[in-house]
Amino acid sequence: MTQLVTGKKTRFATAWLGGCSGCHMSLLDLDERLIELFQAADLLYSPIADIKEFPRQVDVTLVEGAVANVDHLELARQIRERSHIVVSFGDCAVTGNVTSLRNRLEVDDLLSMVYREGPGREPRGREGDGILPALIPRVLPLHQVIAVDAFIPGCPPDPDTIWEAVSALLHGAPVRLKQEMRYFG
């Protein structure tokens, strides 16, 4: 069993991969509990904080969304390497959910339908040129890419479930890493 060091502020991060951002909106719905959260934690990385590079030595990271492109793959690997506890946050991260609906189509067919045949305009950049991240062949839930220590299911998870999970993790509740994955909710 592993436990966060008590007596210091937890180094906390959130990340958003392929999904709708509803999980982060539910996190913000903690309302006044956000004050208590940030009395116990320093937010080091999050789409709501506009920090560009994922930091090192993070205690707890909540990851929203499925892995859908090469940028997501790289960020997921950095998160696992640099985080003590990684939490799959919401149904897209847990199961692939809506994001994985594109798995029924080949990537080239999908891009053709959206940008060449559909109402969208073809982006100026081409795959691999640094403008658009290349899509991976299949959207994957987070645990199929990296080891995940805990799960918070829901689409999106309700704020009370998020609070239960985050407060337990931030206040040093033990989490068995790799042997048992913990579900909240």
N, C-alpha and C positions, 0 to 999 in steps of 0.2 A: 504494500500500500504506500501511496505517496501523499504528501500533504503540503500545502503551501506554507511558507514561513509566516507565522503570525507575528504581530507587533510591527509590521511595516506595511506600507501601502502596496496593494497588489498591482502588478504591471499588467494592464488589461488592454485587449485589442478586439476589434470586430473587423470582419472583411465581407465583401459582397462580390460573389462570383456571378454565375448566370441565374438570374431570377428577377423578381419584380420590385424588390426593396421593401416588401411588406413586413418582413421580419424586423428590419431596422425601424420601421414606423411603429411596430408593436413595442420595440424596446423604448422608443421615445414616449410611448403611452404609459410608461412607468410613472410619469408625472413627477410629483414631489419625491418619490422614491429614488429618482435620479440623483438628488442631493445626497442621500445616504450612500448610494452607489459610489459616487465620486469622492466622498469622504474616506472610503475604504480603498479606492482604486485610482490610479493614474491612467487616463486614456492615452495610449501611445500611438494608436493607428486606428482609423475608421473612415468610412466614406462620409460620415457626418463631421469629421474633423479636417478633411482635406490634407492628409499627410501622405506624401508620395512614396516613400520607401518603407517596407515592412521592417520594423526594428528587431534587434537581437534581445534575447533574454526576457521574453514575454512570459508571464505566469499563466494567463488564461486568454485564449482567443476563441471568440464565437465566429463561425464561418457560415454565412448565408449563401445559398445558391449552389447550383450544380456546376461541375467542371465541363465547360462547353468549348473552350478554345485553348490555344497554346499559352496565352498569357495567364489563364486560370491555372493551368498545369504548373507553371513556374511559381506562381504565388502560393498555391497549395503546398508545394514542396518547401518553399521558404518558411511558410507558417509552421509546418511540422518540425522542420529543423530548428526553428528559433523559439518555439513555444513549449512550455512545460505541459499544459493541458490544452487539447484542441476539442472544441465542442461543435458538432454538426447542428446547425441552428435553422430549423424550419424544414418543411417537407422537400423542398428542392435539394437541399444539402443531404437530407436523410435518404430520400428515395429517387431523386431526379425529377419527380413530380411534373409540372407543366413544362419545364424546360426540356425534359427528355422526350416530349411529344415529337420533336423533330427527328428522333431516332428511326422513325418509320421511313424516312427519306434519305437518299444518298446526299452527301454534302453538295456535290456539283449540281444535282437536280434541284435542291433547295435554293441555292444561289441563283440558278437560272430562273426558277419560278418567281422569286422575289424581285430580282433586279432586271431581268430581261423580258419576262412575259407579264409580270404583275405591275402594280401601280408605282412601285419604287423605281428610283433612278439608279443605274449602276454607279457604285462609288468610284471616284477618280483613281484611288489606289488599287493595286492588285494584291492578292494574297501573297504574303511573304515579303512585301516591300517595306514593311515597317509602319504603314498607315493603318492597315486593318490586321488584327491578329487572325491567324489561320484557324478555322474551325477544326476540331478534332472529329474523327469519323462518327463517334457516338458520344452523346452527353452522358456523363457518369456522376452518380452520387459521390460525395466527398470520400467516404470510406473505401471506395474502390480505387482511390488514387493514393491516399495516405492513411496512416493509422489514426483513428478517431477514438477519443477517450470517453465521450459522453454525447448524448443525443437529446435535443429539445424538439420533438415533433410538433407539427401544426402548420396550418396554412392560412395566416401566420400563427405562431404560437400566441396564446393570449398573454397579456402582461403579467398576470398572476403566476403563470407557469414559468415565464422568463425570470420573474423575481425569485421564485423558489429555487430555481437552478443557479442563477448568478449569485444570489446571496449565500447559498451553500458552498459554492466554489470559492467565493471571495473570502469567506470566513473560515477557510481551512478544513472544510468537510473532506474526509479522505475519499479519494477516487482510486479504484484499482486500475492501474494502467495496463493495457494490452491483454490482461487475463479476462477481464469482465468489462463490457461496455455498459455504462449507466444511462438509463432513460429517465428523463424528468417528464412529468405530465401525466 
